[in-house]
Amino acid sequence: MTARTVAWVAFGIYLVVTTGLAIAGMRKTSDMRGFAIGNRDMGPGLVGITLAASVASTATFVINPGFVWRDGISALLFFGLAGGAGVITGLVVLSPGFRRLGDSNGALTLPEWLGARYDSRALRGWFSVLNLVLAVAFVVLIVKGSALVMQHTLGLSYATSVLVVVGFVFSYILIGGTYAHAYTNALQGALMIVVALVLFGSGLPRLVSGELFASLHAADPALLAPVNESSALFGSAFEVFVCGFVVSFGLVCQPHILTKALYLRGPSDLRRYLVVAAAVGVCFSLILFVGLYARVLLGGDVAQDAVVARYVAEAFGPVVGALIAVALLAAGMSTMDGILVSASTIAGHDVALALLRRRIPDDDARARAGLRISRGLLVLMGVVACVIALNPPQLVGLFAQTGVYGLVAASMAPMTFGVLVRDVPRSAVWAASVLGPLAHFAVYFGVSGTLNPATSATAGIALSFAILGAAVAWRRRAGSARDAATAS
């Protein structure tokens, strides 16, 4: 049996099992709430794996090792150490308060949570638009990464691979919603754990013996530097450690990440859910070492976004390599389905239902209409993702990061202040959510040459935090002055 035959058999089995899980999810999805967050009957282990798989995705398993291949240890520290610490810290700090306030407000989405927290339908609408527009950038990254792996593994053309990835993932989320997302992510997460350990282990003898570092030093000593001064992206400690931590903390505020806390049955499940997610996430981050392994095995003349696919083909026998490649496809699909659930829910619940409130006064009828609109949006998103992915930017990782970090710059400060600070002026939230992403895009596109989008995003985040911090301090100072005047 040839490697391609093995790959097709494994992929076929994966398609059948995933479809079965989606159908099981469809049977439990009858309304918008079930489509968005389920019926609160999923255990913390299942939700924790779902969260970790949603965070990891094609970016971690296919795209980010290419940055490590190019820039070495500095990129690994950025994505693995600073980035991992930022995500875990963000989840621990924000999840309890987000879940508590989400329960009290009955929120199903992040925009709805923000709108309820600051008592503003306009803010809810603003964050709905931001989430929908900027989510497309991340979907394109995942589609391209998955299509590249499929192209190398199954022998399909790139265009056909894009259509297969989009058609399959969009279809099973269309019918199963959150349950399909959670059930399939459990399967995908298990495959991803195995692949991460196998790929990390493939170069472990060289890593332990020091041979890997000697080879990297011979190729380019800068590859071993914690800060690679020759890199356009990781050339300072601020970029590697501060920006890596800050933007990763902010990535928790994406709609398909933080809302996982709403899947849980109760607050008592929260700790176990976070422990499982953190442990699985650390395991996934081991895949970044493939970038170092690939630099030694493949040299420096490889297309950056294809590094992992090339490494798997060269480092493993054809049969094992084919099985690993199929699991890499699962890694991409595990995040894309979460983004699709959140984006379609936002469109149906936060946008469509608001517009239908006067036309359809009955709550049940309006909820059913919103569910139909959510599913209709998936079809539209599939078309848009195909069009962009068929002619993608050269470095799709930077393209996706730039868009997603715009969302982070808009939402991180309002989310953090909303969870941790009681009295926050609504006008300041508006200013922070608008000026934060504007500063990010202005810095990124205003600087000549290549700039790490995490650096410009950190500037936008700092501005938004400064705005909210100053507004809260001013309001408290004004309140204290009024109290003093009243007392006198």
C-alpha positions in Angstrom: 0.0 0.0 0.0 1.5 3.3 -1.1 1.8 6.4 1.2 -0.9 8.2 -0.8 -3.3 5.3 -0.5 -2.7 5.2 3.3 -3.3 9.0 3.5 -6.6 8.7 1.6 -7.8 5.8 3.8 -6.9 7.7 7.0 -8.5 10.8 5.7 -11.6 8.9 4.6 -11.9 7.4 8.1 -11.5 10.8 9.6 -14.2 12.2 7.4 -16.6 9.5 8.3 -16.0 9.7 12.1 -16.2 13.5 12.0 -19.4 13.4 10.1 -20.9 11.0 12.6 -19.9 13.4 15.5 -21.5 16.3 13.6 -24.7 14.4 13.2 -24.7 13.6 16.9 -24.3 17.3 17.5 -27.2 18.1 15.2 -29.5 16.0 17.3 -28.8 18.1 20.3 -29.1 21.5 18.5 -32.6 22.8 18.3 -32.2 26.6 18.9 -29.8 29.4 18.9 -28.5 28.8 22.5 -27.7 25.1 21.7 -26.0 26.2 18.5 -23.9 28.9 20.3 -22.8 27.3 23.6 -24.6 24.0 23.9 -27.0 23.0 26.7 -24.5 23.1 29.6 -24.1 19.3 29.7 -20.4 19.0 28.6 -17.7 18.1 31.2 -14.7 20.2 31.9 -12.3 17.7 30.3 -14.1 17.8 27.0 -14.4 21.6 27.1 -10.7 22.0 28.1 -9.5 19.9 25.2 -11.9 21.8 22.9 -10.4 25.1 24.1 -6.8 24.0 23.7 -7.5 22.7 20.2 -9.2 25.9 19.3 -6.2 28.0 20.5 -3.6 25.8 18.7 -4.9 25.3 15.1 -3.0 25.6 11.9 -1.1 28.6 13.2 0.6 26.5 15.8 1.0 23.3 13.9 1.7 24.4 10.4 2.5 28.2 10.1 4.4 29.2 13.3 7.1 26.5 13.0 8.0 28.3 9.8 8.8 31.4 11.7 11.0 29.3 14.1 12.7 27.8 11.0 13.6 31.2 9.7 14.5 33.1 12.9 15.4 30.4 15.4 15.1 30.4 19.2 13.8 34.0 19.3 10.6 32.9 17.4 10.3 29.8 19.6 10.4 32.0 22.7 7.9 34.5 21.2 5.3 31.9 20.3 6.1 29.2 22.9 7.2 30.8 26.2 5.9 34.4 26.1 2.8 33.4 24.0 2.0 30.4 26.1 2.3 32.4 29.3 0.1 35.1 27.9 -2.7 32.7 26.9 -2.7 30.9 30.2 -2.6 34.1 32.3 -5.4 35.6 30.2 -7.6 32.5 30.7 -7.0 32.4 34.5 -7.6 36.1 35.0 -10.6 36.6 32.7 -12.5 33.2 32.6 -14.1 33.3 36.1 -15.5 36.8 35.8 -16.5 36.3 32.2 -18.5 33.2 33.1 -20.1 34.8 36.2 -21.2 37.9 34.4 -22.2 35.9 31.3 -24.5 33.7 33.4 -26.1 36.7 35.1 -26.8 38.4 31.7 -27.6 35.2 29.7 -24.9 36.2 27.2 -24.2 33.8 24.3 -21.4 35.8 22.6 -18.6 38.1 23.4 -20.3 41.2 21.8 -23.5 40.4 23.7 -21.4 40.2 26.9 -19.8 43.5 26.3 -23.1 45.1 25.4 -24.7 43.8 28.6 -21.7 44.7 30.7 -21.7 48.4 29.6 -25.4 48.6 29.0 -25.0 49.6 25.3 -26.7 48.0 22.3 -24.4 50.2 20.1 -21.3 48.7 21.6 -22.7 45.2 21.0 -23.2 46.1 17.4 -19.7 47.6 17.0 -18.0 44.6 18.4 -20.2 42.3 16.3 -19.0 44.0 13.1 -15.3 43.9 14.3 -15.5 40.2 15.1 -17.1 39.3 11.8 -14.7 41.3 9.6 -11.5 40.4 11.3 -12.4 36.7 11.8 -12.1 36.2 8.0 -8.3 36.9 8.2 -7.8 34.0 10.6 -10.1 31.7 8.5 -7.9 32.3 5.5 -4.7 31.4 7.4 -6.3 28.1 8.4 -7.6 27.3 5.0 -4.3 28.0 3.3 -2.3 26.0 5.9 -4.6 23.0 5.7 -4.8 23.1 1.9 -0.9 23.1 1.7 -0.8 20.0 3.9 -3.6 18.3 1.8 -1.8 19.2 -1.4 1.4 17.5 -0.3 -0.4 14.5 1.3 -3.3 13.6 -0.9 -1.9 14.8 -4.2 -4.7 17.2 -4.9 -4.2 20.6 -6.5 -4.1 23.6 -4.2 -7.4 24.9 -5.5 -9.1 21.6 -5.0 -7.7 21.3 -1.5 -9.1 24.7 -0.6 -12.5 23.7 -1.8 -12.4 20.4 0.1 -11.3 22.0 3.4 -13.9 24.8 3.2 -16.7 22.6 2.0 -16.2 19.9 4.7 -15.6 22.1 7.8 -18.3 24.6 6.9 -20.8 21.7 6.3 -20.3 19.9 9.6 -20.6 23.1 11.6 -23.6 24.1 9.5 -25.5 21.1 10.8 -24.1 20.5 14.3 -23.1 23.9 15.7 -21.3 23.9 19.1 -21.8 20.2 19.8 -20.2 19.3 16.4 -17.4 21.7 17.3 -16.8 20.2 20.7 -17.2 16.6 19.7 -14.9 16.9 16.7 -12.4 18.9 18.6 -12.1 16.1 21.2 -11.1 13.8 18.3 -8.9 16.4 16.6 -7.3 17.3 20.0 -6.4 13.7 20.6 -4.8 13.4 17.2 -3.0 16.7 17.7 -1.5 15.5 21.0 -0.1 12.4 19.4 1.3 14.4 16.5 2.9 17.0 18.7 4.7 14.3 20.8 5.8 12.3 17.7 7.2 15.4 15.9 8.9 16.7 19.0 10.3 13.2 19.6 11.6 13.0 16.0 14.5 15.4 16.9 14.8 14.8 20.6 18.0 12.7 20.4 19.7 15.6 18.6 18.2 18.1 21.0 19.4 16.3 24.1 22.9 15.5 22.8 23.4 19.1 21.8 24.0 18.2 18.1 21.0 20.2 17.1 22.4 23.4 18.6 25.8 22.8 17.1 24.3 22.4 13.6 22.2 25.6 14.0 25.3 27.5 15.2 27.2 26.3 12.1 24.3 27.5 9.9 23.8 30.8 11.6 24.7 31.7 15.2 21.8 34.2 15.3 19.4 31.2 15.2 20.4 30.4 18.8 20.0 34.0 20.2 17.0 34.6 22.5 16.8 37.9 20.6 17.7 37.6 16.9 19.0 41.1 16.1 19.0 40.3 12.4 15.3 39.4 12.4 12.7 41.9 11.3 10.1 40.3 13.6 12.0 39.3 16.8 14.9 41.7 16.9 14.5 43.0 20.5 13.6 41.7 23.9 10.5 44.0 23.9 9.2 42.3 20.7 10.0 38.7 21.9 8.9 38.8 25.5 6.6 41.8 26.1 4.7 41.9 22.9 4.5 38.1 22.8 2.9 38.0 26.2 0.6 41.0 25.7 -0.9 40.0 22.4 -1.3 36.3 23.5 -3.1 37.5 26.7 -5.3 39.5 24.3 -6.0 36.6 22.0 -8.0 35.1 24.8 -10.5 37.8 24.1 -11.4 36.3 20.7 -15.0 35.2 20.5 -14.2 31.5 20.0 -11.8 31.3 23.0 -13.2 33.0 26.1 -16.8 31.9 25.4 -15.7 28.3 26.1 -16.2 29.1 29.8 -20.0 29.4 29.0 -20.1 25.7 27.9 -19.4 24.5 31.5 -22.1 23.0 33.7 -21.1 25.2 36.7 -18.4 27.3 38.4 -17.0 24.2 40.1 -15.9 22.9 36.7 -13.8 26.0 35.9 -10.5 25.0 37.6 -10.4 21.5 36.0 -11.3 23.0 32.6 -8.4 25.5 32.9 -5.9 22.8 34.1 -6.8 20.5 31.2 -6.6 23.3 28.6 -3.2 24.5 29.9 -1.7 21.0 30.0 -2.8 20.2 26.5 -1.7 23.6 25.2 1.8 23.1 26.6 1.9 19.7 24.8 0.8 21.4 21.5 3.5 24.0 21.8 6.2 21.3 21.5 5.4 21.3 17.7 7.4 24.6 17.5 10.7 22.6 17.8 10.0 21.3 14.3 11.1 24.7 13.0 14.6 24.1 14.5 14.6 20.5 13.3 13.6 21.5 9.8 16.3 24.2 9.6 19.0 21.5 10.1 17.3 18.9 7.9 16.1 21.0 5.1 18.4 24.0 5.2 17.4 27.6 4.6 15.9 27.3 1.1 12.3 26.3 1.7 9.0 28.1 1.4 8.3 29.3 4.9 4.6 28.3 5.0 5.4 24.8 3.7 8.2 24.0 6.3 6.2 21.5 8.4 4.8 19.7 5.3 8.3 19.3 3.9 9.8 18.2 7.2 7.2 15.5 7.7 7.8 14.2 4.1 11.6 14.1 4.7 11.9 13.0 8.3 9.4 10.1 8.3 8.7 7.1 6.2 5.9 7.6 3.6 3.3 5.7 5.6 3.9 7.4 9.0 4.3 10.7 7.3 1.0 10.3 5.6 -0.7 9.6 8.9 0.9 12.6 10.5 -0.2 14.8 7.7 -3.8 13.8 8.1 -3.6 14.7 11.8 -2.2 18.1 10.8 -5.3 18.6 8.7 -7.3 18.0 11.9 -5.3 20.7 13.7 -6.4 23.3 11.2 -10.0 22.2 11.3 -10.2 22.3 15.1 -9.8 26.0 15.2 -11.7 26.9 12.1 -14.9 25.2 13.3 -14.7 27.2 16.5 -14.3 30.5 14.7 -17.2 29.6 12.4 -19.5 28.8 15.3 -18.7 32.1 17.0 -18.9 34.2 13.9 -22.2 32.7 12.6 -23.7 33.0 16.1 -22.7 36.7 16.3 -24.3 37.3 12.9 -27.5 35.5 13.8 -27.8 36.4 17.5 -26.2 39.9 17.8 -27.0 41.3 14.4 -30.0 39.6 12.8 -32.0 39.2 16.0 -31.5 42.8 16.8 -32.9 43.8 13.4 -35.7 41.3 13.7 -36.8 42.4 17.2 -39.6 44.7 15.9 -40.6 42.5 12.9 -40.8 39.2 14.8 -42.0 39.9 18.4 -42.2 36.3 19.3 -39.0 35.1 21.0 -39.1 31.5 19.8 -39.9 32.5 16.2 -37.1 35.1 16.3 -34.6 32.6 17.7 -35.4 30.1 14.9 -35.0 32.9 12.3 -31.7 33.8 13.9 -30.5 30.2 13.7 -31.4 30.1 10.0 -29.5 33.4 9.4 -26.5 32.0 11.3 -26.3 29.0 9.0 -26.8 31.2 6.0 -23.8 33.3 7.0 -21.6 30.2 7.0 -22.3 29.7 3.3 -21.3 33.4 2.7 -18.1 33.1 4.8 -17.2 30.0 2.9 -17.4 31.8 -0.4 -15.3 34.8 0.9 -12.7 32.4 2.5 -12.3 30.5 -0.8 -11.9 33.6 -2.9 -9.1 35.0 -0.6 -7.4 31.6 0.0 -7.2 30.8 -3.7 -5.0 33.9 -4.1 -3.6 34.5 -0.6 -1.0 36.9 0.7 2.6 35.7 0.4 3.0 35.3 4.2 -0.4 34.4 5.4 0.7 34.2 9.0 1.4 37.9 9.1 -1.8 38.7 7.2 -3.9 36.8 9.7 -2.0 38.2 12.7 -2.5 41.8 11.5 -6.2 41.3 11.3 -6.7 39.3 14.5 -4.5 41.7 16.5 -6.8 44.5 15.4 -9.6 42.7 17.2 -7.3 42.2 20.2 -6.4 45.9 20.3 -10.1 46.7 20.3 -11.4 44.2 22.9 -8.6 43.4 25.4 -8.9 46.5 27.5 -12.8 46.6 27.6 -12.9 42.9 28.4 -10.2 43.2 31.2 -11.7 46.3 32.7 -15.2 44.8 32.4 -14.2 41.8 34.4 -11.9 43.4 37.0 -13.2 47.0 37.5 -16.7 47.8 38.6 -17.2 51.4 37.4 -16.0 52.1 33.9 -17.3 55.0 31.8 -19.0 53.9 28.6 -17.6 56.8 26.6 -14.1 55.7 27.5 -14.9 52.1 26.4 -15.9 53.5 23.0 -12.7 55.5 22.7 -10.5 52.6 23.7 -12.2 50.2 21.3 -11.9 52.5 18.4 -8.5 54.2 19.0 -6.8 50.9 20.0 -7.2 49.2 16.6 -6.6 52.4 14.7 -3.3 52.9 16.5 -2.4 49.3 15.7 -3.1 49.6 12.0 -1.5 53.1 11.8 1.7 51.9 13.3 1.8 48.7 11.3 1.1 50.2 7.9 3.0 53.4 8.7 6.3 51.8 9.4 8.5 51.0 6.3 9.7 47.5 6.0 8.5 44.4 7.8 7.1 44.9 11.3 6.0 42.3 13.7 2.2 42.9 14.0 2.5 42.1 17.7 4.5 45.3 18.2 1.9 47.5 16.6 -0.8 45.7 18.4 0.9 46.2 21.7 1.0 49.9 21.0 -2.7 49.9 20.3 -3.4 47.9 23.5 -1.3 50.2 25.6 -3.2 53.2 24.3 -6.6 51.6 25.0 -5.5 50.6 28.5 -4.3 54.2 29.1 -7.6 55.6 28.0 -9.7 53.4 30.3 -7.2 53.7 33.2 -7.3 57.5 33.0 -11.1 57.6 32.7 -11.6 55.3 35.7 -9.1 57.3 37.8 -10.8 60.6 36.8 -14.3 59.2 37.7 -13.1 58.0 41.1 -11.3 61.3 41.8 -14.4 63.2 40.9 -16.6 60.9 43.1 -14.3 61.4 46.0 -14.4 65.2 45.6 -18.2 65.1 45.5 -18.3 62.9 48.6 -16.0 65.3 50.4 -18.1 68.3 49.4 -21.3 66.6 50.6 -19.7 65.7 53.9 -18.6 69.3 54.5 
